Amino acid sequence: MASNILIAVTGSISAYKIADVVSELGKRGHEVQCILSESASQFVTPLVLETLSGRPVKSALFGADVAGTEHIDLARWADILVVAPATANVLAKLAMGLADDLLTTVALATKAPMLIAPAMNTVMWEHVATQQNLKTLVERGAAVIDPAAGTLACGEVGVGKLAPVPMIVDAIEAALVEPKRKLAGTSVLITAGPTTSAIDAVRYITNHSTGRMGAAMAEEALRRGIDVRYVLGVDKGVVRPVAPTGGGRLTLVEVRTAEEMAEAALVALPHVNGVIATAAVLDYRVANSASSKLKRASEATALDMIPSVDVLGSLRAAATDQWFLGFAAETDNVEANGRGKLESKKLDFLFANPVARVGESSQTGFSVPTNGGTLFRRDGEAVALPVMSKADLARRLWDLIV
């Protein structure tokens, strides 16, 4: 299957070997776009890579011939971002999330998986800072092609040589194909976003969910060849998933109330292999909403609240052989409450994450671009996932589901 491969080349003596990588990928039918760092151009010329890839090499973040959104265009175009050779310097910048040139800006903007092939002096490779930076990137979902051992350009002998070209090419294709092979052709139902409950004709109750986590899960599913039936609770500022160019595998239904979400999801359930319940469903709804606008009163008033439908519970009760991943946003006792929901709902997986209390802020949960928490499995295993972008977290969760 042909893919869009973005290769970022950095300043190592082994940069010249990437010409063979580009050539081989082209022979296998892939589209290759190269980004060349300023120092990399001292080791391999743009003309070589342009000739082999058939695409102009990109290197500048700004300039008369550079579109203002070019870094975003490249980030969205890529099915995978390959950093090869990756120097100690670029590993540090990627780990820190810096964005001071085209390569690091694209890396921060892309949702594509990242594959890193380091190359450097042995002492630099073994340095605690380099290893910590690499660990950070792996924890965020990056894959690494370990450097080989041998005689280095400096004359020393040790680990640090760029991995052989055939190994890099095979690793790129494996990173592209393997996730798709396992789930391609399957389908999933994703519930996302908030639900609302009307108080009167103009007022309603809702929560802080934007649906961003659900959108990330859907977009990653689409990247892996999975058909997605998406039931989204809509409100101001809600995020909708974006299907890949040319894709027709996303079916989106918009709802507002928990009851509407349950109805739409139950219709989709017989047609899917799995269910991912990211939606923040209101546990209670207004018993009797007013059909017109309620006028201001000088005295206190009370709302009669009754339990709303249990969307996830309804889906689980109606399921046949579908697998289930639930989400639990908790302010207290995250692990205990997460495990409790896993068991009470009879789920296969449950991702639990902390959310901020009133008056506090958090890197995880609602209305933020990052998330982190613990994935609990039915067999009792728990996998802690550090704070990362929701796109990176979606990739990690899909890998664990697979």
N, C-alpha and C positions, 0 to 999 in steps of 0.2 A: 504494500500500500504506500503510494507516494506521500511524502510529508514535507512540510516547510521547516527546514533546519537552519537555525540562526547560530553561526559559529563566531564566537568572540575570541580573537587571537591577542595574546598579551606578550610582553617583552621578554621572551626566553630564546636562547640560541636554537631551541628545538622548534621554533615557530615555522621554519621552512618545511617541516614534515606535514604541516596542515595542508599543504598543497596536494599531497597524496590523499589525504582524508577527503578533501573537497572533490577531487577527481573520482574517487571510488563511489562516493555518495551519488554523484551525478550519473555514473554508469548504472547505478541501481534505481534510477528513476526519480530521485528526490530533488526538490528545489532547495538550493543552498544560497544563503545570504551571509556574507562575511562582514564582521565589524573588526576594525584594526585599531588597537590602541596606539598612541603616539610612539611609544618605545618599540612596539612590535614592528613598526614600519622600518626600523633599523635592521631587522633580520629577514623580512620577506616583503617584497614590493606589492603594492596594490594590483599592479598589472597582472602579476602571476595569478592571484586569486580571482580577479575579474575574468580573466581568460578561461579559467577552469570552471567557474561557477556560472558565467554568462550574466552576471549582475554586477553593477558598480559597487565597489567596496565602500562601506560607510565608516567614517572616522570622526567627523566633526559634529558637535552638539549645536553649534551656532555657525552662521555664515550666510552669504548672499544666496547660495544654492541649496540651503537647508531649510525645509519647511518647518514651521514652528511646532508641528505635531509629529514630526518624523519619528521621534523616539517612541511615541505612542503607537504609531502605525507599525513600526518594527515589532514592538512588544506584542501587539495583537496578531500580527501575521504568523509569528512563530508557533510551531507545534512543540518545539523543544529548544532550549537555549543551552548550547554547548560552550563551555569556557575551556579552551585548549590551545596552547598550553596555558595553565593557570599559574601565575607567579605568586610568591608569598605576599606581595604587595596587594594584588587584586583580591586574594582570599581575605585579607584583613579588611579591605574596603567593602566587600560584599557582606562580610559578617557584621560590620558596623552599620550597614544600610546607607552608606555614603552614595551620593549621586553627583559627582563632579566632572564626569565626562560622558560620552555617549554610551559606552559599555555599561557602566554602573547605573546610569539613568534607565536604560532599557531593562536591566536586571531587576530594578526596583519596580518597574511599571508592568512587567509581564506576569501573566498567570500561568505561563507554560512551565513544565518541569525543567529543572536545571541539572545538567550533567557536567561534572568538573574533572578535568584531567590535569593534575598538578605536574609541574616540572621545575626543579630548583636544586641547589646544592644540598647535600645530605644534612649538613648541620642546620641549614635553614628549614629543611623539611621536618627534622626531628625537634626543632625548637618548640617549647611549650606554647608559645603564642600562636604559631602556625597550626599546631594540633588542636588548640582550643578554638581557633577560628573555623577550622574544618569541622569540628564537632558541632559547633553552632549551626553551620550551614546544613549539615546532615540532619540535625534535629528539626530544621525547618522543611525538610523534605528533599534536599539535594542528594543526588547520587554521585559517587566518586569512583573514578578509575585510578586505582593506586599506581604510583610511579614504579618503574622497574629499577632493578639494581644493575650496576655495571660501572664502567669508567665514564666519568662525567667530563664535560667540556673543560673544566678547570684542571683536569688531570687526577683528581681524587677518585677513589673508588667507594661506592656506596649506593644507597637508595636515593633516587631523585630524577632519573631519566624519564622522559615522557614515555608513556606506555606505547607499545608497538601500534602502528597504524591499523592493522587488521583488528586488533583488540578494541581500538577506539570506535571504528566503524561498526563492529558487531554490537558494542555496548549502546551506541546511539540507536540502532535499529531495535535492539531488545527493549530499550526504554520507551520507544514509540509503540511497538507492537504488543508487548506482553500484557500491559493492562487492558488493551482493547480486545485481545484474543480471549481473555478469560470471561469478559462480560458482554462483548459485542453481540448484538442481536437480542439481548435481553431488554427488559423494560422495568421502569421503577416509577412509583408514585411518590411525589414529594409534596408535603403540605408545608406552607411557609407563611411568614408575615403575621400580623396581629389579627384578631377578630374584634368586632365592635358590638355594642349593644345600645340601642337608641334610648335616650331619656325622654325626649320629645321630638318635635319636627326638626329642630336645629341643633340639638345637643346630643352627645353620645359619650359612652365610656369606652376606653381602649387601653393599650399599654404601650411601652416604648419600643416594641419590635419594629425593625425596618425590613425584615425579610432578607437581609444581606447574607446570612449564613446559608439559608435555603438556596439563594441564587448561586452561591459558590458551589454548593453540592450539586446543583443541577448542571452548571456549566462544566464541572469536572466530569460528570456522568456523560454528557454529550461528547466531550473530548475522547472518552473511552468507547464510543460507539454504542452507548445505551440510549434507548428511547425513553423520553421523560414525559410523564403526565404530571403537570404542575398545578396544584390548587393553591392560589394565593389570596390571603386576606389583605384587602387593600385599604390604605389610609394615606394621609399626606406623607410624602417622602418615602414611600415604600420602594424597594429596589426590585426590579424585574430581571430575570436571567436573560442573557444575550446568547442566542444560538450561534454556532460557528457559521461562517459564510457558506452558503449553499446547503446548509443543513435544514432538514424538514422534520426533525425527530423530536421537536418540542411542541407539546400541546398545553396551552395555558388557559386555565379557567379562573376568573376573578370572582371572589365572594366578599361578603362583609361580616356576616354573623357566624358563630360557631355552628349553628344549625345548617346554614347554607354550605359551610365547609364540609360537614359530615356527609351531607347529601351528595355533593359533587365527588367527594373522595370515594364514597361507597359505589358510585357508578363506575369509577375508574378501576377499582380494586380487582375485579375478575380478569382484567387485561394486563396485569403486571406481575413481575416475579418477586418484587420486594417493595417495602414501604419505608420511607425516611420521613419522620415526623419532626420537622423543625419548627412548626408553627407555634406561636405563643397564643394559645387559645384561652379566652376568658373563662375562668371557672364558674363565674356567676353572671347572670344577665338580669336586666330590669324586668320585673314581672309584668308590669303594665305601663308601657310607654305611652305618653300623651300624643295624640294625633296632630295637635297644633302646638305652637310655642307657649311654654309656661311663662307667666309673667313674674317679675320680681316681687318678692314678698318680704315684709319686715320681720317675719317670724321664721324660725328654723323649720326645715322640712325634712322628711326622711324618704329614702327610696326603698321600695320593697324588692329585695334581691332574691333570686332563686337559682339553683344550680343550672348551668347550661349543659348542653350535651357533651359527653366525653368522646371527642372525635377519635383519639387514638384507641380508646377502649372499644368503641363501636367497630373500628376497622379490624382490631385484633379478634373480636368475637365473630366477625363475618369472614375471616381469612380461611383459606384452605391450606396451601403449602407455601405461602409467601414468607420471606424473612423480614424482620422488623428492626429498624434502628430508631430509637427515640432520643429526644433531647430533654434535658432538665436544667433549667436556670434556677440556681438556688442562692439565697443570701446567707443561709446558715446550714451547718452540717451537710456539706455538699456530698461527701462520700456516702454517708448513711442514707440520705434522701435519694441519691442516685441509685444505689443498690436496691432500695425499697421500691422505687418505680420500676426498675428492671424486673423485679420479681412479681410485683402486683399486676403489671401489664403483660407479663409473660413474653418479654421481648428477647431478641437474640443479642442486641447490643443497646447500650444506653450511654450517651455522652453527657456528662454532667459538668457544668461550668459555674463558677461563682459570678454573681452580679452584684452591683453596688447597692448598698442600703441607701435610703433617702438622705440626700445631702452629701453623699460620697461620690467618688468617681472610680472607674475601673477600666483596665485594659481588656476585660473580657465581658461578654454579654451584649446588651442592647446598645444600638446607636454608636458603636465604635467599629473601626475597620479590622480590629484584631480579636483573637479569641484564644482560649487555652483551657484545659481541664483534664478530665480523666475519662477514657473509654472503658466501660465495664462490659464484660462478655458473660453470656449465660453460663459458661463453664467455670466462672469465678475469677478468671484472669482480669487484671486491670492494667491499662497502659496509660501512663501519665504523658500528656502532650503539653509542651511549654507554650507560652504566648507567642503567636505568630499571626501572619495575615490570615484572614478567613479563607482566601484562595488556597494558601499553603495547607491550612488545616483540613480543607476539603480533600486535598490530594492524600494527606496522611490517613484520613478516615477511610477513604475508598481503598487505599492499599491494605488497611487492616481488615476491612470487610472482605476483600478478595481472599 
